Structure formats: structure tokens, C-alpha cells
């Protein structure tokens, strides 16, 4: 079975099965006398951990992607705002005598900065909330799995 999974047939393997395989690998590990410790095959355990990582729910990957997109959008918005602000400052230096035009340019730059900051903040909050929801779902799933593993472990005693 392990050889089939190593050949790339993990597409349909769900997270619970992978955790079961990891649990079984640990259960089958050689025990150290007079302790609860054991010696596990590092390659096997790392293999199962990598399989679990590769099969994590898409929501986690999406949340990471959203956070990265959010960072890029915030950086881009700040860069654009700084660019607009520099441009406005250059224009205002040229138009020192034209007070009204200078005031309008500053207002427009400030409005753009405010809008960019507001948009970035809203996207960040939405991304954080989305990530929090997805991570809570994963946490609940993992808690259920842990409870099952602990029950099975207790049943073995």
C-alpha cells in the first residue's frame, strides 16, 4: 500500500487516511524499553507528513494565496499613493502661485491615499476572516481526528 502511495496515487487519499497511515507507522515503531518512546523510520514519518501537507484542504492554500495577494495589493496601493503624492508635490511646486489648483491636487492625492488604505484594510480584514474560518474548520477536523487517535490509543491499553 505504501508503495502505491509513493508512486503518486495520493490524489484520492484523504487526510484522515494519511493520518491513519502516520499513526500506524508510529504504532509499529520499535519501542524503547521502560518508556513510552519509540524509534521510528525518519523517512517513513517524513513521507507521511509530506503527504498530509500535500493533501491539506484547498482552503488553507487559498487563505495563504489571499494573504499574499493582500500584501501585494497593499504594497502596490502604497507605491501608487506615494507616486501620486510625489507627482502632486512636483506639480504644486510648479504651481505655487495657483493656490486653488494646488489645493485640489492635494485633496485628490489624499483621497486616493485614503481610498487605497481603506481598500487595503478591507481586503486584509476579509482575508484574515477567511483564513480564520478555514483554519477553524481545519482545527475542528484535526481535533476530531486527535480525539479518535486518543480513543484508539486508550482502547489499546
C-alpha atoms as a printed R data frame, in Angstrom:
    type eleno elety resid chain resno       x      y       z
1   ATOM     1    CA   UNK     A     1   0.000  0.000   0.000
2   ATOM     2    CA   UNK     A     2   2.786  2.422   0.898
3   ATOM     3    CA   UNK     A     3   4.495  1.756  -2.441
4   ATOM     4    CA   UNK     A     4   1.272  2.622  -4.310
5   ATOM     5    CA   UNK     A     5   1.054  5.908  -2.437
6   ATOM     6    CA   UNK     A     6   4.699  6.690  -3.134
7   ATOM     7    CA   UNK     A     7   4.020  6.220  -6.841
8   ATOM     8    CA   UNK     A     8   1.779  9.295  -6.858
9   ATOM     9    CA   UNK     A     9  -1.640  7.762  -6.183
10  ATOM    10    CA   UNK     A    10  -2.381 10.083  -3.278
11  ATOM    11    CA   UNK     A    11  -4.776 12.268  -5.270
12  ATOM    12    CA   UNK     A    12  -7.785 10.450  -3.862
13  ATOM    13    CA   UNK     A    13  -6.300  9.708  -0.453
14  ATOM    14    CA   UNK     A    14  -7.948 11.897   2.124
15  ATOM    15    CA   UNK     A    15  -6.371 13.499   5.125
16  ATOM    16    CA   UNK     A    16  -7.841 11.001   7.578
17  ATOM    17    CA   UNK     A    17  -6.331  8.056   5.739
18  ATOM    18    CA   UNK     A    18  -2.942  9.742   5.673
19  ATOM    19    CA   UNK     A    19  -3.138 10.428   9.385
20  ATOM    20    CA   UNK     A    20  -4.127  6.799   9.900
21  ATOM    21    CA   UNK     A    21  -1.045  5.715   7.969
22  ATOM    22    CA   UNK     A    22   1.153  8.007  10.044
23  ATOM    23    CA   UNK     A    23  -0.443  6.689  13.220
24  ATOM    24    CA   UNK     A    24   0.122  3.116  12.077
25  ATOM    25    CA   UNK     A    25   3.778  3.885  11.269
26  ATOM    26    CA   UNK     A    26   4.239  5.234  14.770
27  ATOM    27    CA   UNK     A    27   2.350  2.319  16.373
28  ATOM    28    CA   UNK     A    28   4.541 -0.168  14.535
29  ATOM    29    CA   UNK     A    29   7.712  1.618  15.606
30  ATOM    30    CA   UNK     A    30  10.134 -0.205  17.852
31  ATOM    31    CA   UNK     A    31   9.534  0.671  21.487
32  ATOM    32    CA   UNK     A    32  12.275  1.720  23.859
33  ATOM    33    CA   UNK     A    33  12.117 -0.428  26.999
34  ATOM    34    CA   UNK     A    34  10.804  1.207  30.181
35  ATOM    35    CA   UNK     A    35   9.475  4.296  28.377
36  ATOM    36    CA   UNK     A    36   6.720  5.487  26.059
37  ATOM    37    CA   UNK     A    37   9.336  6.484  23.490
38  ATOM    38    CA   UNK     A    38   9.939  4.663  20.251
39  ATOM    39    CA   UNK     A    39  12.302  4.606  17.304
40  ATOM    40    CA   UNK     A    40  10.639  5.480  14.023
41  ATOM    41    CA   UNK     A    41  11.919  5.346  10.477
42  ATOM    42    CA   UNK     A    42  12.549  9.020   9.736
43  ATOM    43    CA   UNK     A    43  11.972  8.535   6.003
44  ATOM    44    CA   UNK     A    44   8.559  6.931   6.580
45  ATOM    45    CA   UNK     A    45   7.375  9.580   9.025
46  ATOM    46    CA   UNK     A    46   8.597 12.426   6.814
47  ATOM    47    CA   UNK     A    47   6.929 10.803   3.837
48  ATOM    48    CA   UNK     A    48   3.551 10.687   5.624
49  ATOM    49    CA   UNK     A    49   3.946 14.235   6.930
50  ATOM    50    CA   UNK     A    50   4.672 15.430   3.379
51  ATOM    51    CA   UNK     A    51   1.650 13.525   2.082
52  ATOM    52    CA   UNK     A    52  -0.540 15.155   4.740
53  ATOM    53    CA   UNK     A    53   0.897 18.561   3.843
54  ATOM    54    CA   UNK     A    54   0.177 17.976   0.143
55  ATOM    55    CA   UNK     A    55  -3.398 16.904   0.916
56  ATOM    56    CA   UNK     A    56  -4.331 19.750   3.220
57  ATOM    57    CA   UNK     A    57  -7.660 21.309   2.301
58  ATOM    58    CA   UNK     A    58  -7.547 23.769  -0.559
59  ATOM    59    CA   UNK     A    59  -8.915 26.448   1.759
60  ATOM    60    CA   UNK     A    60  -5.569 26.644   3.559
61  ATOM    61    CA   UNK     A    61  -3.722 27.149   0.291
62  ATOM    62    CA   UNK     A    62  -6.363 29.672  -0.770
63  ATOM    63    CA   UNK     A    63  -6.027 31.555   2.505
64  ATOM    64    CA   UNK     A    64  -2.247 31.739   2.067
65  ATOM    65    CA   UNK     A    65  -2.736 32.905  -1.523
66  ATOM    66    CA   UNK     A    66  -5.252 35.549  -0.383
67  ATOM    67    CA   UNK     A    67  -2.889 36.837   2.284
68  ATOM    68    CA   UNK     A    68  -0.062 37.080  -0.247
69  ATOM    69    CA   UNK     A    69  -2.350 38.848  -2.721
70  ATOM    70    CA   UNK     A    70  -3.407 41.201   0.053
71  ATOM    71    CA   UNK     A    71   0.220 42.052   0.818
72  ATOM    72    CA   UNK     A    72   0.915 42.707  -2.844
73  ATOM    73    CA   UNK     A    73  -2.177 44.883  -3.242
74  ATOM    74    CA   UNK     A    74  -1.306 46.887  -0.135
75  ATOM    75    CA   UNK     A    75   2.267 47.368  -1.375
76  ATOM    76    CA   UNK     A    76   1.040 48.352  -4.816
77  ATOM    77    CA   UNK     A    77  -1.535 50.750  -3.352
78  ATOM    78    CA   UNK     A    78   1.085 52.350  -1.126
79  ATOM    79    CA   UNK     A    79   3.502 52.633  -4.035
80  ATOM    80    CA   UNK     A    80   0.800 54.177  -6.205
81  ATOM    81    CA   UNK     A    81  -0.192 56.535  -3.399
82  ATOM    82    CA   UNK     A    82   3.422 57.583  -2.887
83  ATOM    83    CA   UNK     A    83   3.805 58.086  -6.625
84  ATOM    84    CA   UNK     A    84   0.680 60.232  -6.750
85  ATOM    85    CA   UNK     A    85   1.843 62.165  -3.722
86  ATOM    86    CA   UNK     A    86   5.269 62.827  -5.302
87  ATOM    87    CA   UNK     A    87   3.607 63.878  -8.532
88  ATOM    88    CA   UNK     A    88   1.297 66.187  -6.633
89  ATOM    89    CA   UNK     A    89   4.212 67.709  -4.755
90  ATOM    90    CA   UNK     A    90   6.075 68.318  -8.023
91  ATOM    91    CA   UNK     A    91   3.051 69.955  -9.570
92  ATOM    92    CA   UNK     A    92   2.422 72.066  -6.509
93  ATOM    93    CA   UNK     A    93   5.994 73.341  -6.604
94  ATOM    94    CA   UNK     A    94   5.444 74.431 -10.213
95  ATOM    95    CA   UNK     A    95   2.062 75.992  -9.436
96  ATOM    96    CA   UNK     A    96   2.904 77.810  -6.215
97  ATOM    97    CA   UNK     A    97   1.025 80.882  -7.400
98  ATOM    98    CA   UNK     A    98  -2.096 78.935  -8.329
99  ATOM    99    CA   UNK     A    99  -3.401 78.114  -4.868
100 ATOM   100    CA   UNK     A   100  -6.724 76.565  -5.863
101 ATOM   101    CA   UNK     A   101  -5.173 74.034  -8.255
102 ATOM   102    CA   UNK     A   102  -2.612 73.098  -5.619
103 ATOM   103    CA   UNK     A   103  -5.342 72.534  -3.034
104 ATOM   104    CA   UNK     A   104  -7.341 70.358  -5.419
105 ATOM   105    CA   UNK     A   105  -4.318 68.222  -6.228
106 ATOM   106    CA   UNK     A   106  -3.553 67.668  -2.552
107 ATOM   107    CA   UNK     A   107  -7.156 66.788  -1.833
108 ATOM   108    CA   UNK     A   108  -7.204 64.343  -4.717
109 ATOM   109    CA   UNK     A   109  -3.938 62.755  -3.577
110 ATOM   110    CA   UNK     A   110  -5.208 62.472  -0.016
111 ATOM   111    CA   UNK     A   111  -8.489 60.972  -1.221
112 ATOM   112    CA   UNK     A   112  -6.562 58.424  -3.300
113 ATOM   113    CA   UNK     A   113  -4.367 57.543  -0.328
114 ATOM   114    CA   UNK     A   114  -7.405 57.253   1.934
115 ATOM   115    CA   UNK     A   115  -9.228 55.087  -0.608
116 ATOM   116    CA   UNK     A   116  -6.173 52.873  -1.112
117 ATOM   117    CA   UNK     A   117  -5.720 52.480   2.637
118 ATOM   118    CA   UNK     A   118  -9.426 51.756   3.123
119 ATOM   119    CA   UNK     A   119  -9.443 49.195   0.311
120 ATOM   120    CA   UNK     A   120  -6.283 47.560   1.630
121 ATOM   121    CA   UNK     A   121  -7.702 47.444   5.140
122 ATOM   122    CA   UNK     A   122 -10.985 45.921   3.945
123 ATOM   123    CA   UNK     A   123  -9.166 43.306   1.872
124 ATOM   124    CA   UNK     A   124  -6.881 42.488   4.774
125 ATOM   125    CA   UNK     A   125  -9.813 42.095   7.161
126 ATOM   126    CA   UNK     A   126 -11.673 39.904   4.650
127 ATOM   127    CA   UNK     A   127  -8.542 37.802   4.101
128 ATOM   128    CA   UNK     A   128  -7.910 37.431   7.815
129 ATOM   129    CA   UNK     A   129 -11.537 36.452   8.440
130 ATOM   130    CA   UNK     A   130 -11.475 33.957   5.578
131 ATOM   131    CA   UNK     A   131  -8.214 32.459   6.838
132 ATOM   132    CA   UNK     A   132  -9.581 32.347  10.404
133 ATOM   133    CA   UNK     A   133 -12.691 30.489   9.227
134 ATOM   134    CA   UNK     A   134 -10.724 27.987   7.180
135 ATOM   135    CA   UNK     A   135  -8.196 27.397   9.953
136 ATOM   136    CA   UNK     A   136 -11.026 26.913  12.461
137 ATOM   137    CA   UNK     A   137 -12.534 24.283  10.163
138 ATOM   138    CA   UNK     A   138  -9.190 22.531   9.834
139 ATOM   139    CA   UNK     A   139  -8.643 22.795  13.591
140 ATOM   140    CA   UNK     A   140 -12.035 21.181  14.217
141 ATOM   141    CA   UNK     A   141 -11.243 18.378  11.785
142 ATOM   142    CA   UNK     A   142  -7.850 17.791  13.363
143 ATOM   143    CA   UNK     A   143  -9.395 17.858  16.848
144 ATOM   144    CA   UNK     A   144 -11.851 15.159  15.810
145 ATOM   145    CA   UNK     A   145  -9.010 13.103  14.396
146 ATOM   146    CA   UNK     A   146  -6.940 13.589  17.565
147 ATOM   147    CA   UNK     A   147  -9.882 12.505  19.727
148 ATOM   148    CA   UNK     A   148 -10.241  9.361  17.601
149 ATOM   149    CA   UNK     A   149  -6.499  8.648  17.819
150 ATOM   150    CA   UNK     A   150  -6.518  9.128  21.585
151 ATOM   151    CA   UNK     A   151  -9.588  6.893  21.949
152 ATOM   152    CA   UNK     A   152  -7.959  4.212  19.817
153 ATOM   153    CA   UNK     A   153  -4.765  4.521  21.828
154 ATOM   154    CA   UNK     A   154  -6.722  4.203  25.053
155 ATOM   155    CA   UNK     A   155  -8.577  1.173  23.694
156 ATOM   156    CA   UNK     A   156  -5.226 -0.499  23.037
157 ATOM   157    CA   UNK     A   157  -4.205 -0.319  26.683
